[in-house]
Amino acid sequence: MEPVRTCVGCRQRANPSDLLRVIVLNGTVEPDPKAQKPGRGAWLHPNSACLKLAIDRKAFGRAFRFAGAIQVTALTKYVEQAETMLATK
């Protein structure tokens, strides 16, 4: 049985294979598609709807226990690219 993780955006439970692990590094949320980078991670469906929900709910700050401002530019670009690749298939 595969473990279950919760998306920080929509709060739905899913298999890790359906979610994208993200980490915070120097105040920037970065994607960790191979789920191998060290540090505290959070899980997110790799789509813009869940990303927007996570940003609006300020979920990344809580998930990472990070008090400062968090930049999501790198993650936003990654999610946009992932959605573009899925749309072209």
N, C-alpha and C positions, 0 to 999 in steps of 0.2 A: 504494500500500500504506500503510495507516494504521500509525502507530507503536504499539508495544506497551509497556504499563506493568505493574508488579507491585503487587498489593495488599499493603499492609503487614500485613494481618491474616492471610489464608490463604496468602499467598505465591504465588498463582496469577497467571499472566500473562493480561492481557486488553487489549482496545482501550480507549483513554481515554474513549470514549463510554459504556462500560459501568461506568466507575469514577467516583468522586467525588474531586476534588482537594481536599486540606486543607492549611492553612498554620498556622503558630504565630504568634500576635500577643500580645505581652505575657504569655507563659506560658500562653495559652489556645489550644487547637486549634479552629480555625474552618473551616467548610465554605467552599469556593470553587467553587460549581457552574458558573460560567462560565469557570473556569481562567484568570482574567485578573489576579488580585491579585499584587503583586510579592512576591518572597521565595522561599525554598526551599519546595517543595511535596512532599507525599507523596500517594499514591493509595490509595483504599480502596473496596471494594465497599460500596455504601450500604445495608448490612443489619446488623442487630444481632449476628449471629454473627461476622462479620469484625471488627466494632468490638470485641467482647468479646475476640477473639483478639489483636488489636493491643494492647489495654490489658493483658491478662494477660502478653503477651510483652515489654511495655515497648518496643514497636516505635516509638512516636512519638518518644521521646527519641533513639533511634538515627537515625531517618530525618531528624530536624531538627537533629541534632548539638546538642541542648539538654541542658544538665547539670542544670538545676533541675527543680522539680516542674511538671508539665504538667496543666492542667485540661481535661477533656473534656466538660464539661456542655453547652456550646453545640452541640458535634458530636452528642452523644447525643440532644438534643432534635430536631435536624435529621433524624437517621436515623430516629427514632421517627415523626416527621411523614411522612417519605418512605415508610416502610413502611405507615403508615395510609392514605396516598393510594393506594398500589398495591393494597392490600387492598380498597378500596372500588370500584375499577374493575371 
